[in-house]
């Protein structure tokens, strides 16, 4: 009763046989053992399970693994690919944008998608973009600050002429 | 260009958090991340009815489903004397129902299967024959003589009444009321809400059938206390139980109780001989675990016409659900509600509390709160607002007139607390100044002339946090001390092991900073370990803002013990006498000649290599700290709102928070705690509601119905501080994790009432939703 799927996860192609009813988040967590993606509500409200699906943030608790066949998935584990922290990760730490850490991966993936689309968001735009991700610890103040700080960082990094960043 | 000195992490430095490195990489280790070889999965069948007799349970079809290993029922547990368990308030609670179900969502049977999906598939195959009984969801109705008896299995229980409890001096209070010019009354309901950390509760129970050792990975705010309770409930030898509370995805009181799912998963692992995982889903979390509040309160305040408060009288009815399971010290019945005189010098006070069973989930947890201080703070701050309106006085002036004065500390309250320190007027005045109070009042008067609704709400709260002392406060008999064990290794690096357990509060950083301050070892070199009962000294855990007041004090004390020994070693190295050695942030030197010194690292190495004659090797110690008193953090929160007359919609324009938690160890972390608490206070005031229909169906069973504030509606916060150290805490610190949730709901509601009070609207119970405001405006003839 398994169904074959091939998914590109964090840049690597993975093939698996899955039950048609298997939730995408369970595929990510249990089959691929990428446990940075969390489950908080099962009903698309809290956003702890947010991953990028062909670059678009989705809540993986209400998608099926079979829907990811032939698609690209990006999880929190890809943010620091190559070892260096992504500016969003660094800013979350720097601005104290996390406490218990449970919502953090989803929060960062939504922030990643926002900054890809809008590299210079206002505070209001950040608050709107993150309104599908619930945090119970921070009151959002420092999360918003972190996303702003990451935007500035990424803009500055982009302004550095090509080649200047090598060896960093 | 100035060269920045790297921060060592002394007290007062906002160093970045050590724990963040794993969380931002998705490398936290939460209970649901744990997978063991051969692990089975558990799912729970829950009652669809609030009150029903169980005629029979037929699990044969579920049992026959391929992949199902076992179906556990109450009957099976009863054979092992595990069908009932004790609660933290001395009552009993059904683990799996045997006779009746008493709330919707109650645990009826558990399926253990090889796959979590199969375990769920099996649940509807279990046939339960219920005889539905009338449910009672209102505690007032529950206490009427003809109400259905919920706890008919309890010997001698003939009604739904649980407890009667009083605090304060009744006669003296009556006298005060007799002398009053006026009695200000407020009846208000603090509704049921739920802490809802983003991580739900769960367990991986791994009982080794060969050795009998049980390793329980548990979402626990109090792993040591839970181990003892497991030993008592399950009859397992305590030394064979190891509780590991890994990273916790938020607690807020939700992870203090022991839940039936934990007990069944452990029993199942014991009986089957394989690890069993149970992680509840969100609906299970909302309908069956640790609710908070649900207090019906009537407060009366005796006042003189000049605004002086003479006395306070409170009657409250607590809705405890089907089992009295409040997580609270054993010698109190309504938590620390008798802190209800708040920040005010109230000469006489009396509290009468009664508890009632209803067909609702048990819990009564201290949701980001020190045992009912939130309800108390809400009532007194709403009463002061009511008094200000009735007396025609400014609510800030009325507070200033009645505050306990700085020279009155230590202050003995009318209900028996001894407040450690406070400067209430200073905090209030700072808030008034920061918000621009006088200008706002002028603006409000102008707007009122034009018919616009604008309100300014104040709450000047005082909390009571950091239980013990142990002789007065215990959990199930276990005294509320806490512990710290510090080991300094030869290279001068250290491991600090604590009895408390962070759920996001940043202990790995904060407690390392206390060691840095006291011993001079940079915080980066101090590894903080918590949560593993095999590996940490016994403690009562993290809730009720007790980690810094108690665990933090233990850390300071053990560091000082090591410092005393280190001084002796330094004297030996410096060839001086002990008394001549001085210490300053990691350096030991002979008095008068600071150039000749040894570092803590030198001394640590010597502790293993070059000791004075007769001295034991090593630089280690352990302390069990029993606090002499609570700490009493305080502050003033000020909220400005604008209300749309046409829709009743509230816009929070400003939120100014002045907090005083004594000495701040890591100001960045403290501020983060305040932000989070304010957001939860906002949620409670305007959104979060667990309610029930007449049949006892829970109407807040998912995040569509139970609304949590997101980044979009949460207001921005402006935070300020005053510093009044606790005189009895070793470093002058007080708790801070809960002040904002305790203090802010009243500020939000007072702002709404301040906007509409002149229309004759005296009270709107939380959550203060647009429709409630609009209805009140309509009734007052003031809606557009």
Interface residues (C-beta under 8 A of the other chain):
Chain A: X19 X21 X22 X29 X30 X33 X34 X35 X36 X37 X38 X39 X40 X41 X42 X43 X45 X46 X48 X75 X76 X77 X79 X80 X85 X89 X90 X92 X93 X94 X96 X98 X99 X100 X101 X102 X103 X104 X105 X108 X126 X127 X128 X130 X131 X132 X133 X134 X135 X136 X137 X138 X139 X140 X141 X142 X143 X144
Chain B: X16 X17 X19 X20 X21 X22 X23 X24 X25 X26 X27 X28 X30 X32 X33 X35 X117 X195 X196 X197 X198 X199 X200 X247 X248 X249 X250 X252 X279 X281 X282 X283 X503 X504 X505 X506 X668 X669 X671 X672 X674 X675 X676 X677 X678 X679 X680 X702 X703 X704 X708 X710 X711 X712 X714 X716 X717
